[in-house]
Amino acid sequence: MSQQHIEGALSNIKVLDLSRILAGPWASQMLADLGADVIKIERPGSGDDTRQWGPPYMQGESAYYMCANRGKRSVCVDMGTAQGQAQIQELSSSSDIVIENFKVGQLAKYHLDYTTLSEPNPGLIYCSITGFGQTGPYKDRPGYDFLMQAMGGVMSVTGPEDGEPQKVGVAICDIMTGLYASIAILAALTERSNSGLGQHIDLSLLDVTAATMANQASNYLIGKQVPKALGNSHPNVAPYEAFSTLDSHCIIAVGNDVQFQNMCAVLGIPELAGDALYRTNAQRVANKKALAEQIQRQMLLKPRDEWLREFEAAGVPAAPINSLDQVFNDPQILAREMRINIPHPLNPDLELAGNPIKLSRTPVRYTTHPPMLGEHTEQVLATLAASKRN
């Protein structure tokens, strides 16, 4: 059955998206991919901040904006006016979900806060995304991904050992917050099916960043040792890092003793697997610098691709370090439909990164292109006016 004839998993859900930039739009795009009807409210004239975040641009449409806004309808409404507030209130009354990322308390000034919007619509799920949450001493501060990578610990464990702190090359805190928002919204939807009631979701970028420090957080909380940047090596596993080859670089990620034994055999140093310094992972971690030096000497003897073929044949996890042109031309990425085409009025060959969720009965649907500013204003407001007349 062709994709356009399959109902999405969330095809009965309506979302009013008051958010902009990345975390909120990432969450609403996820819901749109899963079939929800998402109306994106934008400022007249300028719209979402990311529409100006470039270059590169596609005939005036920024590549940044394109990454997080497919499947939505763009409606320009001035929420600073009584008319605009009334229009958003009317749209929210028939919505299942509202997503917003304004400063704490700001939407209350426009009568668009959870208390106001949920009164006529008690089943409303209202997701607020802020830098620091609705409570706590920092709640009134603005929040951006870069700040969160700094304050949440990401930069303290990223970059070369003894080098300057580094941020991750994408806005990982925003993206993870968008994913947590999607999970929270779906949980609230499930609970609503029992209670009939919605609820307010309070998501903080800083909270999400601290939570997603994962093993590094546990290394500190349990081990009482403050993790530091280790370059490409791992604090808990060895060998698990990048190595130079005769012509390039690749990574080796050994996760158990059998893989280590196989790696040593491929490298031509099988005796290393029996060395008392390296028999177990704990011993390899304790002596990982000396271990890495021995591996590195061998890796310089052959080209990268030759090593990768030998490692794959031996069941040793290893991989090239791909640039994005290599990523999006990789046969596995193409086979998994992670490079998609969504025709756009300005470019019939618009390509975007796909959604990694694969559902067997209700697959992800790419219904429409990232909308141009206000593209659906007339359509949506006309429908709103017609519903009022009826």
C-alpha positions in Angstrom: 0.0 0.0 0.0 1.4 3.4 -0.9 2.4 5.7 1.9 -0.2 8.4 1.2 -3.1 5.9 1.8 -1.9 4.8 5.2 -3.2 6.7 8.2 -0.5 7.8 10.6 -0.4 6.5 14.2 -1.4 10.0 15.4 -3.8 10.9 12.6 -6.6 11.7 15.1 -4.4 14.2 17.0 -4.3 18.0 16.6 -1.3 20.0 17.7 -1.0 23.7 18.1 2.7 24.6 17.9 3.6 28.0 19.4 7.3 27.1 19.6 10.3 28.2 17.5 14.0 27.5 16.9 14.7 23.7 17.6 13.6 21.9 20.7 9.8 22.6 20.3 9.8 22.3 16.5 11.7 19.0 16.8 9.0 17.6 19.0 6.1 18.9 16.8 7.8 17.6 13.7 8.1 14.2 15.3 4.3 14.3 16.0 3.7 15.4 12.4 5.8 12.6 11.0 3.6 10.2 13.0 0.5 11.6 11.4 -0.7 14.5 13.7 -2.2 17.6 12.2 0.3 20.3 13.3 -0.5 24.0 13.0 2.6 26.2 13.5 1.9 29.7 14.7 4.4 32.3 13.5 5.0 36.0 13.9 3.8 38.0 10.9 6.8 39.3 8.9 9.6 37.3 10.4 8.2 34.0 11.6 10.4 31.4 13.3 13.8 32.7 14.3 15.5 30.0 12.3 14.1 31.2 9.0 16.9 33.7 9.2 19.6 31.3 10.4 21.9 30.9 7.4 23.4 30.5 5.0 22.8 28.2 3.3 19.4 29.2 2.0 17.1 27.6 -0.7 15.7 30.7 -2.5 15.3 32.5 0.8 14.3 29.5 2.9 17.0 28.5 5.4 18.4 25.0 5.6 18.3 25.2 9.4 14.5 25.9 9.4 14.0 23.0 6.9 15.4 20.4 9.3 12.7 20.7 11.9 9.4 21.9 10.3 8.2 19.4 7.7 4.6 18.2 7.8 3.2 21.4 9.4 0.9 24.2 8.4 2.2 27.7 8.9 -0.2 30.3 10.2 0.8 33.9 10.8 -1.0 35.4 13.9 0.0 38.4 16.0 -0.4 37.2 19.5 0.3 40.7 20.8 -3.2 41.7 19.6 -6.6 40.8 21.1 -7.7 39.4 17.7 -4.6 37.2 17.5 -5.0 36.0 21.1 -8.7 35.1 20.4 -7.7 33.2 17.2 -5.1 31.1 19.1 -7.5 30.5 21.9 -10.1 29.2 19.4 -7.5 27.0 17.7 -6.4 25.6 21.1 -10.0 24.8 22.0 -10.1 22.0 19.4 -6.5 20.9 19.9 -5.2 18.0 21.8 -1.7 19.4 22.3 -0.1 22.8 22.7 3.7 23.1 22.5 5.4 26.4 23.5 8.9 27.6 24.5 8.3 31.1 25.7 9.9 32.5 28.9 8.2 31.5 32.1 5.0 33.5 32.6 5.2 35.3 29.3 2.2 33.6 27.6 0.0 34.4 30.7 0.3 38.1 29.6 -1.4 37.1 26.3 -4.0 34.8 28.0 -2.4 31.8 26.3 -1.0 30.0 29.4 -2.0 26.5 30.4 -4.6 27.7 33.0 -6.4 29.8 30.5 -6.4 27.4 27.6 -7.2 24.3 29.6 -10.3 25.8 31.2 -12.5 25.4 28.1 -10.5 22.3 27.0 -9.7 20.2 30.1 -8.3 17.4 27.9 -5.5 19.7 26.6 -1.9 18.6 27.0 0.2 21.7 27.2 4.0 21.2 26.9 6.2 24.1 28.0 9.9 23.9 27.0 12.3 26.4 28.7 16.0 26.6 29.4 15.6 26.0 33.2 12.0 24.9 33.8 9.0 26.6 35.5 10.6 26.5 39.0 14.0 27.1 40.6 16.3 30.1 41.0 17.2 30.1 37.2 13.7 29.9 35.9 13.6 33.4 34.4 16.9 33.1 32.5 16.8 32.6 28.8 18.2 29.3 27.6 20.1 28.2 24.5 21.6 24.9 23.6 25.2 26.2 23.8 24.5 27.4 27.4 23.1 24.0 28.3 26.1 22.1 26.9 28.2 24.3 29.1 26.1 24.3 32.3 24.9 20.7 32.0 28.4 19.1 31.8 28.6 18.1 28.1 31.5 20.4 27.3 33.4 19.2 30.3 33.7 15.7 28.8 34.0 16.7 25.2 37.2 17.5 23.3 40.8 16.4 23.6 42.3 15.3 26.9 43.9 18.4 28.5 42.5 20.6 25.7 39.9 23.3 25.8 36.3 22.4 26.5 34.3 21.7 23.3 30.6 21.6 22.4 29.1 18.9 20.4 28.8 19.8 16.7 25.0 19.8 16.7 22.5 21.3 19.2 22.2 18.0 21.0 20.5 19.5 24.1 17.7 21.0 22.0 17.3 17.8 20.0 17.2 15.6 23.1 14.7 17.9 24.8 12.5 17.6 21.7 12.6 13.9 22.0 11.8 13.9 25.7 9.0 16.3 24.9 7.6 13.8 22.4 7.8 11.0 24.9 6.1 13.1 27.6 3.3 14.1 25.2 2.7 10.5 24.2 2.6 9.5 27.8 0.1 12.2 28.6 -2.0 11.2 25.7 -2.1 7.6 26.9 -3.0 8.7 30.4 -5.8 10.9 29.1 -7.4 7.9 27.5 -8.1 6.7 31.1 -8.8 10.0 32.9 -10.1 12.2 30.1 -7.9 15.0 31.5 -4.9 16.7 30.0 -1.9 18.1 32.0 0.9 20.6 31.9 4.3 19.2 30.9 7.3 21.2 32.3 10.5 20.4 30.4 13.9 22.1 31.0 16.8 21.9 28.7 19.2 21.9 31.7 17.3 19.0 33.3 17.4 17.0 30.0 21.2 17.7 29.6 21.9 16.5 33.1 19.8 13.4 32.6 21.4 12.5 29.3 24.9 12.6 30.8 24.1 8.9 31.4 27.1 6.8 32.4 29.2 10.0 32.9 26.6 11.1 35.5 26.7 7.7 37.2 30.5 7.7 37.1 30.4 10.8 39.3 27.3 10.0 41.4 28.5 6.5 42.2 32.2 6.7 41.8 32.6 10.2 43.2 35.1 11.0 40.5 34.6 14.0 38.3 34.8 12.8 34.6 37.0 14.8 32.3 37.4 15.0 28.5 39.2 12.0 27.1 39.2 12.9 23.4 37.9 9.9 21.5 38.6 7.3 24.2 35.9 6.0 26.6 35.9 6.3 30.4 34.6 2.8 31.0 35.6 0.7 28.0 38.9 0.0 26.2 40.0 -0.1 23.4 37.2 2.3 22.3 38.7 5.1 20.3 40.0 6.4 17.0 43.2 5.3 15.4 45.3 6.5 12.5 45.8 4.1 9.6 48.3 4.1 6.7 46.0 6.5 4.7 43.2 7.7 7.0 41.5 7.1 10.4 38.9 4.7 11.8 37.5 3.8 15.2 37.6 0.5 17.1 34.9 -0.1 19.7 35.7 -3.4 21.6 32.9 -4.3 24.0 34.0 -7.6 25.4 36.9 -10.0 25.9 36.1 -12.1 22.8 36.1 -9.1 20.6 39.4 -8.0 22.1 41.0 -11.4 21.3 39.7 -11.3 17.8 41.1 -7.7 17.4 44.5 -8.8 18.6 44.5 -11.7 16.1 43.6 -9.4 13.2 46.3 -6.9 14.2 48.9 -9.7 14.2 49.6 -9.4 18.0 47.6 -12.3 19.4 49.8 -12.5 22.4 48.4 -9.2 23.6 45.1 -10.9 24.5 46.9 -13.1 27.1 48.9 -10.2 28.6 48.0 -9.8 32.3 47.6 -6.1 31.8 44.8 -6.5 29.2 42.9 -9.7 29.9 39.7 -8.0 31.2 38.0 -4.8 30.4 38.8 -3.3 33.8 42.5 -4.0 33.2 42.4 -2.6 29.7 40.8 0.6 31.0 43.4 0.9 33.7 46.2 0.5 31.1 44.4 2.0 28.1 47.2 4.5 27.1 49.8 1.7 26.8 47.3 -0.5 25.0 46.4 2.2 22.5 50.1 2.8 21.7 50.5 -0.9 20.8 47.3 -0.9 18.7 48.3 2.3 17.0 51.7 0.9 15.9 49.9 -2.0 14.1 47.2 0.2 12.6 49.8 2.3 10.7 50.8 -0.8 8.7 47.7 -1.0 6.4 45.1 1.3 4.7 41.8 2.0 6.5 39.5 0.0 4.2 41.7 -3.1 4.4 41.6 -3.0 8.2 37.8 -2.5 8.1 37.3 -5.5 5.9 39.4 -7.7 8.2 37.7 -6.4 11.4 34.3 -7.1 9.9 35.2 -10.6 9.0 36.4 -11.2 12.5 33.4 -9.7 14.2 35.4 -6.7 15.6 33.3 -3.5 15.8 35.1 -0.9 13.7 34.0 1.9 11.4 35.2 4.8 9.2 34.9 8.4 10.4 32.4 9.7 7.8 31.8 13.2 6.6 28.2 14.1 5.9 28.5 13.6 2.2 29.7 10.1 2.9 26.9 9.6 5.4 24.1 10.5 3.1 25.5 8.4 0.2 26.1 5.4 2.4 24.3 2.3 1.1 22.9 1.5 4.5 21.5 5.0 5.0 20.0 4.9 1.5 18.5 1.4 2.1 16.9 2.6 5.4 15.3 5.7 3.6 17.2 8.2 5.7 17.7 10.5 2.8 14.2 11.6 1.7 12.7 13.8 -1.0 9.8 16.1 -0.2 8.8 18.3 -3.1 8.7 22.0 -2.2 7.1 24.9 -4.2 10.6 26.4 -4.6 12.4 23.1 -5.2 10.8 19.9 -6.4 13.9 18.0 -5.5 14.2 19.1 -1.8 16.1 16.5 0.2 16.0 16.1 4.0 17.1 13.6 6.6 14.4 11.0 7.3 12.8 9.9 10.5 14.5 6.8 12.0 11.3 5.4 13.5 10.1 2.3 11.5 6.5 1.2 12.4 5.2 -1.9 10.6 1.5 -0.9 10.3 1.4 2.9 10.6 4.7 4.1 9.2 6.0 7.6 9.4 4.5 9.8 6.8 6.1 12.8 5.0 2.9 14.6 4.1 4.1 18.1 3.2 7.2 20.2 2.8 8.4 22.6 5.5 5.9 25.4 5.1 6.7 28.8 3.8 5.9 31.7 6.2 2.1 32.0 6.5 1.5 29.5 3.7 -1.7 28.2 5.4 -2.9 31.3 7.2 -5.9 31.9 4.9 -6.9 28.2 4.8 -6.8 27.7 8.6 -8.4 31.0 9.6 -11.2 30.5 7.0 -11.9 27.1 8.5 -11.9 28.7 11.9 -14.4 31.3 10.8 -16.6 28.7 9.2 -16.7 26.7 12.4 -17.8 29.7 14.3 -20.7 30.3 11.9 -21.8 26.8 12.3 
